[in-house]
Amino acid sequence: MIEENNEKVLILDFGSQYAQLIARRVRENNVFSEIVSHKITAEQIKKINPKGIIFTGGPASVYVKNAPQCDEEIVDLGIPILGICYGMQLGCQMLKATVKPTVSREYGRTTCIVNDQSKLFKSVDKDIIVWMSHGDQVVELPIEFESLAFTHNCPYAGVKHKKKAFYGVQFHPEVTHTLQGSQIIRNFLYEICGCTGTWKIDSYIEKSLHDIHSQVGDGRVVCGLSGGVDSAVTAALIHKAIGNHISCIFVDNGLLRDYEADEVVKTFKDNFTVDLHVIHARERFLDKLKGVIDPEKKRKIIGHEFIEIFKEEAKRISGVKFLAQGTLYPDVIESIPAHGGPTVTIKSHHNVGGLPAELGFELVEPLRFLFKDEVRKIGEELGLPEELVWRHPFPGPGLAIRIIGEVTKPRLEILRNTDKIVIEEIRKAGLYRSVSQCFAVLLPLSTVGVMGDERSYENVIAIRAVETTDFMTADWYRIPHEVLGTISNRVINEIKGVNRVVYDISTKPPSTIEWE
């Protein structure tokens, strides 16, 4: 889907894990962005007529065989281009600069000196902290280029071409570690591309309703409900677009949080007039998961079983032609190479890739181009309950991927009761809306403890809490020590089988938010 909006920025994906994050940063400035393959032609771009183009980073080296390239005529279109990391190197190479491996690679936070504060670096400090991640760099520029910024190890950390509308930065302005990166992106959009910021989330809603109605027509849609905001907003959008031509299926797989199954049914009965089918399948999922330890196998088993149940139930609903899924941008980028790009798969998502071809269902994915915070805004616009809209994200495979190792009834009970305590204490401390996601993980090891006068050898629980706006990058949340202490005391005292609680203080990247 391409938004019908005159202000649009195309993002050419060269394999960056941050491609969707770049898109998110552009949208924060009320400019619609869309990621396209780096194989797009100059002629195709001319037809789209974007206000600007961004070349993403990527894992390859521009000078090696089969490195991702793009149509060289793109730099002659007169459309402003911002190259980021690999994108800068590629653009510079196409414009006759020299790119080589560096003697000293740069990874992580680096001080960058800005020597030209006009346009791209307008309102940016002369000394800024940027996030570097490169082993190659531009080492020689033709006279048609100007240097805009440098670091201790990188003489051309920021450049622009004097005649072409090409700008490049060696660092990553899209990540939060580059402290003034948002201003740099805003400068590109407003100072260089001439954008005015006319795109709003309500315009996305109107376009989605039109697209859903155009795609579905008089057909019937089935939508899988999980209890989270993504599936709820998906159902609400489709219901608003086509009315009672939607049936919702909720599968209680036994892997949900405490009381969640009852809450899902109540929420949808109270707020929707859709045809709701509730399938109780706890034992069926547990039987399939017996002895399974590998997280990817868990995901595939749960996803396959979910589809099989869907298939069985959908056959009981007459006239079904479409399946609705609450697929988000991060789901797509972490599951498959984006738009034919060379992105490396991080983990599979159960709701990405669609149903098996033999089912004959066509996918309806109205949220596929959105991030979590954008989905929440749509939920609020549609009048969904605040508790549902702001519920912390919960993975499709549920507690199964928060149990490291085999999933069994006793281990599920330990984790489910622990998770309940964690969320209760986070709410009591007034932190629920401040924390983007908080949960417990049951680890596959036991440690020695002393409970009463006896030696114990029991389970370890890890607590994970993060803060983020887009879930593409995340920092660990600084829960006050007294709150952590209360959580630990309650878990160890109230949950039989646990004698140790630890706290996860890793960021994403390099870690993912979920443990599996």
C-alpha positions in Angstrom: 0.0 0.0 0.0 1.2 3.5 -0.9 -0.4 6.4 1.0 -2.2 8.8 -1.2 -0.3 11.8 0.0 1.8 14.3 -1.9 4.5 14.3 0.8 6.1 10.9 0.7 9.6 9.7 1.3 10.9 6.4 -0.2 13.3 4.3 1.8 15.5 2.1 -0.4 16.3 -1.0 1.7 19.9 -2.4 1.3 19.5 -4.9 4.1 19.4 -2.7 7.2 17.8 -4.1 10.4 17.0 -0.4 11.0 15.0 0.2 7.7 11.6 0.3 9.5 13.1 2.5 12.2 14.1 5.0 9.6 10.5 4.9 8.3 9.3 5.5 11.8 11.5 8.5 12.3 10.2 10.0 9.1 6.6 9.6 10.2 7.3 11.2 13.5 7.7 14.3 11.4 4.3 13.9 9.8 5.7 12.7 6.5 4.5 9.4 5.1 7.3 6.9 4.4 7.4 3.7 2.5 10.1 1.1 2.3 10.8 -0.3 -1.2 13.4 -2.6 -2.7 16.8 -1.2 -3.6 16.0 -2.7 -7.0 13.4 -0.1 -7.8 14.1 1.8 -11.0 14.5 5.5 -11.6 11.4 5.4 -13.8 9.3 3.8 -11.1 10.4 6.4 -8.6 9.5 9.2 -11.1 6.0 7.8 -11.3 5.7 7.8 -7.5 7.2 11.3 -7.3 8.4 11.3 -3.7 9.7 14.4 -1.9 12.8 12.6 -0.9 14.7 9.3 -0.9 16.7 7.6 1.9 19.3 4.9 1.2 19.5 2.6 4.3 22.5 1.0 5.8 23.3 -2.7 5.1 25.8 -5.5 6.1 27.7 -5.7 2.8 30.7 -3.8 1.4 30.0 -1.7 -1.6 33.2 -2.8 -3.4 32.6 -6.6 -3.2 31.0 -8.8 -5.9 27.2 -9.0 -5.7 26.9 -6.2 -3.2 23.4 -4.6 -3.3 23.3 -1.8 -5.8 20.6 0.5 -7.2 19.8 2.2 -10.5 22.5 4.8 -10.9 20.0 7.2 -12.6 18.3 7.7 -9.3 21.0 10.2 -8.3 20.2 12.2 -11.4 16.5 12.6 -10.8 16.9 15.8 -8.8 15.1 14.3 -5.8 17.0 14.9 -2.5 18.7 11.7 -1.3 20.1 11.0 2.2 22.5 8.0 2.4 23.0 6.4 5.7 26.1 4.3 6.4 26.2 1.8 3.5 23.7 4.1 1.7 26.2 6.9 2.0 29.1 4.8 0.8 27.0 3.6 -2.2 25.9 7.0 -3.2 29.4 8.4 -2.9 30.8 5.5 -4.9 28.2 6.2 -7.7 29.4 9.8 -7.6 33.0 8.8 -8.1 34.2 8.8 -4.4 36.5 6.0 -3.1 35.3 3.6 -0.4 37.8 1.3 1.4 38.0 -0.8 4.6 39.0 1.2 7.6 42.2 0.7 9.7 40.2 1.2 12.9 36.6 0.2 12.7 34.0 2.2 14.6 31.2 0.6 16.6 29.0 2.3 19.2 28.9 5.8 20.5 31.4 8.3 18.9 31.9 12.0 19.1 31.3 13.7 15.8 32.5 17.2 14.9 30.1 19.2 12.6 32.0 21.7 10.4 28.9 22.9 8.4 25.7 23.6 10.4 23.6 24.7 7.4 20.7 22.6 6.2 21.4 18.9 7.2 23.0 19.9 10.5 20.9 23.0 11.2 20.2 23.5 14.9 22.6 20.6 15.8 25.4 21.1 18.2 28.9 21.4 16.8 30.0 18.4 18.9 27.4 15.5 18.8 27.3 11.9 20.0 26.5 9.6 17.1 26.1 5.8 16.7 28.6 4.2 14.4 28.6 0.7 13.0 31.0 0.3 10.1 34.1 -1.3 8.9 34.3 0.6 5.6 34.2 4.3 4.9 34.7 7.0 2.2 38.4 7.8 2.1 38.6 10.1 -0.9 36.1 12.6 -2.2 36.0 14.3 -5.6 36.0 18.1 -5.7 32.3 18.1 -6.3 31.7 17.0 -2.7 31.9 19.0 0.5 32.6 17.6 4.0 30.0 18.4 6.6 31.3 16.4 9.6 34.1 14.1 10.8 35.1 11.9 13.7 38.5 10.9 15.1 38.6 7.8 12.8 36.3 8.9 10.0 37.3 12.0 8.0 33.9 12.1 6.1 31.2 11.4 8.7 28.8 13.7 6.8 29.0 14.9 3.2 27.0 16.6 0.5 27.4 16.9 -3.3 27.7 20.4 -4.6 25.6 19.8 -7.7 23.5 16.7 -7.1 20.9 16.6 -4.3 22.8 13.9 -2.4 23.7 14.0 1.3 25.3 11.3 3.3 26.1 10.4 6.9 28.3 7.5 8.0 26.5 7.2 11.3 23.0 6.1 12.1 20.7 9.2 12.9 17.7 6.9 13.2 18.7 5.2 16.4 18.2 6.8 19.8 21.9 6.5 20.6 22.6 9.3 18.1 21.3 12.0 20.5 20.4 14.6 17.9 19.6 12.2 15.1 15.9 13.1 15.0 16.8 16.7 14.3 19.1 15.6 11.4 16.3 13.6 9.8 13.9 16.5 10.4 16.4 18.8 8.7 16.5 16.5 5.7 12.8 16.4 5.4 12.0 20.1 5.9 15.2 22.0 5.0 16.3 19.9 2.1 13.2 18.1 0.8 10.8 21.0 1.5 8.2 18.9 3.3 5.5 20.6 5.3 4.2 17.7 7.4 0.7 17.1 6.2 0.4 13.3 7.0 -1.6 12.4 10.1 -2.7 9.1 11.6 -6.4 9.9 10.9 -5.5 10.1 7.2 -4.1 6.6 7.5 -7.3 5.4 9.1 -9.4 6.8 6.3 -7.1 5.2 3.7 -7.2 1.9 5.5 -11.0 1.8 5.6 -11.0 2.5 1.9 -8.4 -0.2 1.1 -10.2 -2.8 3.3 -13.6 -2.1 1.6 -12.0 -2.2 -1.8 -10.2 -5.4 -1.1 -13.0 -7.3 0.7 -16.1 -5.9 -1.0 -19.0 -8.2 0.0 -16.7 -11.0 1.1 -16.5 -12.4 4.6 -13.4 -12.0 6.8 -12.2 -14.1 9.7 -9.9 -12.4 12.3 -7.9 -14.1 14.9 -8.0 -12.4 18.3 -5.2 -12.7 20.8 -6.3 -10.2 23.5 -3.7 -7.7 22.4 -4.1 -4.3 20.9 -2.9 -5.4 17.4 -5.6 -7.9 16.8 -8.2 -5.7 18.5 -7.4 -2.7 16.3 -7.4 -4.9 13.2 -10.9 -6.2 14.1 -12.1 -2.7 14.8 -10.8 -1.3 11.6 -12.3 -4.1 9.5 -15.6 -3.9 11.4 -15.8 -0.2 10.7 -15.1 -0.8 7.0 -17.4 -3.7 6.3 -19.7 -4.0 9.2 -20.9 -7.5 10.2 -19.1 -9.2 7.4 -16.4 -10.1 9.9 -16.2 -13.1 12.3 -13.6 -13.2 15.0 -12.0 -16.4 16.3 -10.3 -16.6 19.7 -8.2 -19.6 20.4 -7.5 -20.3 24.0 -4.2 -22.2 23.6 -3.4 -22.4 27.4 -0.4 -20.2 26.9 -2.0 -16.9 27.9 -1.5 -14.7 31.0 -3.7 -15.1 34.1 -7.4 -14.5 33.4 -6.5 -13.3 29.9 -8.9 -15.6 28.1 -11.9 -14.4 30.1 -10.8 -10.8 29.6 -10.7 -11.2 25.8 -14.2 -12.6 25.6 -15.6 -9.9 27.9 -13.8 -7.1 26.1 -15.1 -8.1 22.7 -18.6 -8.9 23.9 -18.8 -5.5 25.6 -17.3 -3.4 22.8 -18.0 -5.2 19.5 -21.1 -6.6 17.8 -19.1 -9.1 15.8 -19.6 -12.9 15.4 -17.2 -14.2 18.1 -16.1 -17.9 18.2 -14.1 -19.1 21.2 -12.1 -22.3 20.8 -10.8 -24.1 23.9 -7.6 -25.9 22.9 -5.2 -26.0 25.9 -4.5 -29.7 25.9 -4.1 -29.8 22.2 -1.3 -27.2 22.2 0.5 -28.8 25.3 0.4 -32.2 23.7 2.1 -30.8 20.5 4.8 -29.0 22.7 5.8 -32.0 24.7 9.6 -32.4 24.7 10.2 -29.4 22.5 13.0 -27.1 23.6 14.1 -25.2 20.5 12.4 -21.8 20.4 11.9 -21.8 16.6 10.3 -25.2 16.8 8.0 -23.9 19.5 6.9 -21.0 17.3 6.4 -23.2 14.3 4.4 -25.8 16.2 2.2 -23.1 17.8 1.7 -21.3 14.5 0.9 -24.5 12.7 -1.6 -25.6 15.3 -3.2 -22.2 15.4 -3.7 -22.3 11.6 -5.1 -25.9 11.8 -7.7 -24.8 14.4 -8.5 -21.7 12.3 -9.0 -24.0 9.3 -11.4 -26.2 11.2 -13.4 -23.3 12.6 -13.4 -21.2 9.4 -15.0 -24.1 7.6 -18.0 -23.8 9.9 -18.4 -20.1 8.9 -20.0 -19.8 5.5 -18.6 -17.5 2.8 -15.1 -16.8 4.3 -12.7 -15.5 1.7 -10.3 -13.4 3.8 -8.1 -13.7 6.9 -7.3 -10.6 8.9 -4.0 -10.4 10.7 -2.5 -7.8 13.0 0.9 -7.9 11.4 3.1 -4.9 12.2 6.2 -3.5 10.6 8.6 -4.9 13.3 7.0 -8.4 12.7 7.9 -8.1 9.0 11.4 -6.9 9.4 12.3 -9.5 12.0 10.8 -12.4 10.0 11.7 -12.1 6.4 14.0 -10.0 4.1 12.1 -6.8 3.5 10.9 -6.1 0.0 13.5 -8.5 -1.5 16.3 -6.9 0.4 19.1 -8.9 2.0 18.1 -8.5 5.6 19.1 -11.4 7.9 16.2 -13.2 9.7 16.3 -12.7 13.4 13.3 -14.8 14.4 10.0 -16.0 12.8 6.7 -14.5 13.8 3.6 -16.8 13.9 1.4 -14.2 12.1 3.7 -13.4 9.2 3.7 -15.3 5.9 0.0 -16.0 5.7 -2.0 -19.2 5.7 -1.1 -22.2 3.6 -2.1 -21.9 0.0 -4.6 -24.7 0.2 -6.8 -22.7 2.5 -7.5 -20.3 -0.3 -7.7 -17.3 2.1 -6.5 -13.9 1.0 -4.7 -11.9 3.7 -6.0 -8.5 5.0 -3.3 -6.8 7.0 -4.3 -3.2 7.7 -1.5 -2.6 10.2 1.4 -4.0 8.2 2.9 -0.6 7.7 2.5 0.6 11.3 4.5 0.6 14.5 3.1 -0.2 17.9 2.7 3.4 19.1 0.8 4.2 15.8 -1.5 1.3 16.4 -2.3 2.6 19.9 -3.2 6.0 18.4 -5.5 4.3 15.9 -7.1 2.3 18.8 -7.7 5.5 20.7 -9.2 7.1 17.6 -11.5 4.1 17.2 -12.7 4.4 20.8 -11.3 1.1 22.1 -11.0 0.8 25.9 -7.8 2.4 27.4 -6.9 -0.8 29.2 -6.9 -2.7 25.9 -5.1 0.0 23.9 -2.3 0.3 26.4 -1.9 -3.3 27.3 1.8 -4.4 27.1 2.7 -6.4 24.0 2.3 -10.1 24.3 3.9 -12.5 21.8 1.7 -14.7 19.6 3.3 -17.9 21.0 2.5 -16.6 24.5 4.2 -17.9 27.6 5.7 -20.7 25.6 8.6 -18.5 24.5 9.0 -17.1 28.0 9.7 -20.6 29.3 13.2 -21.4 28.3 13.1 -25.1 27.6 10.2 -27.5 27.6 6.7 -26.2 28.2 4.8 -28.2 30.8 1.7 -27.5 32.9 3.7 -27.1 36.1 6.2 -24.7 34.5 3.3 -22.7 32.9 1.7 -22.4 36.3 4.9 -21.1 37.8 5.4 -18.5 35.1 1.7 -17.4 34.9 1.5 -16.8 38.6 4.9 -15.0 38.6 3.9 -12.8 35.7 0.7 -11.8 37.6 2.8 -10.6 40.5 5.2 -8.7 38.3 2.4 -6.8 36.6 0.5 -6.2 39.8 3.5 -4.5 41.4 4.4 -2.5 38.3 0.8 -1.2 38.3 0.9 -0.5 42.1 4.1 1.6 41.6 2.4 3.6 38.8 4.9 2.4 36.3 2.7 0.5 33.8 2.3 3.3 31.3 6.0 4.3 31.7 7.3 0.8 31.0 6.8 -0.2 27.4 6.9 -3.9 28.2 7.5 -5.9 31.3 7.3 -9.6 31.9 8.9 -12.7 33.6 11.0 -15.4 32.1 11.4 -18.9 33.5 14.9 -20.1 33.0 16.0 -23.7 32.4 18.2 -24.0 35.5 17.9 -24.4 39.2 20.1 -22.8 41.9 20.9 -23.6 45.5 19.0 -21.6 48.1 18.0 -21.8 51.8 14.3 -21.7 52.6 13.6 -22.0 56.3 16.3 -24.3 57.7 16.4 -26.4 54.6 18.5 -26.4 51.4 16.5 -25.8 48.3 17.4 -26.4 44.6 14.8 -24.6 42.6 13.9 -22.4 39.6 15.3 -19.0 38.6 13.0 -16.2 37.3 14.3 -13.4 35.1 12.5 -10.1 35.0 12.6 -8.1 31.8 11.4 -4.5 31.5 12.1 -2.1 28.6 11.3 1.4 27.4 10.9 2.1 23.7 8.7 4.0 21.2 9.0 1.6 18.2 10.2 -1.8 19.6 13.0 -1.8 16.9 15.4 -0.5 19.6 14.9 -0.6 23.3 16.7 0.3 26.5 16.2 -1.6 29.8 13.9 0.2 32.2 15.3 1.4 35.5 12.7 0.0 37.9 13.3 1.4 41.4 15.2 -1.0 43.6 12.4 -1.0 46.2 9.9 -2.2 43.5 12.3 -4.9 42.3 12.8 -5.9 45.9 9.0 -6.2 46.5 8.6 -8.3 43.3 11.5 -10.6 44.3 10.1 -11.1 47.8 6.6 -11.8 46.6 7.7 -14.2 43.9 10.1 -16.2 46.1 7.5 -16.3 49.0 4.4 -16.9 47.0 5.5 -19.1 44.0 6.4 -22.6 45.0 9.4 -23.8 43.1 11.3 -20.4 42.7 14.2 -19.4 45.0 16.0 -16.8 42.9 15.0 -13.7 40.9 17.3 -11.8 38.5 16.9 -8.6 36.4 17.8 -8.3 32.7 19.7 -5.1 31.9 20.4 -5.7 28.2 19.5 -3.3 25.4 18.0 -4.1 22.0 20.2 -4.4 20.0 22.3 -6.5 20.6 19.6 -8.4 22.6 16.0 -8.9 21.5 13.2 -7.9 23.9 11.9 -11.5 24.3 14.4 -14.2 25.3 13.2 -16.6 22.6 
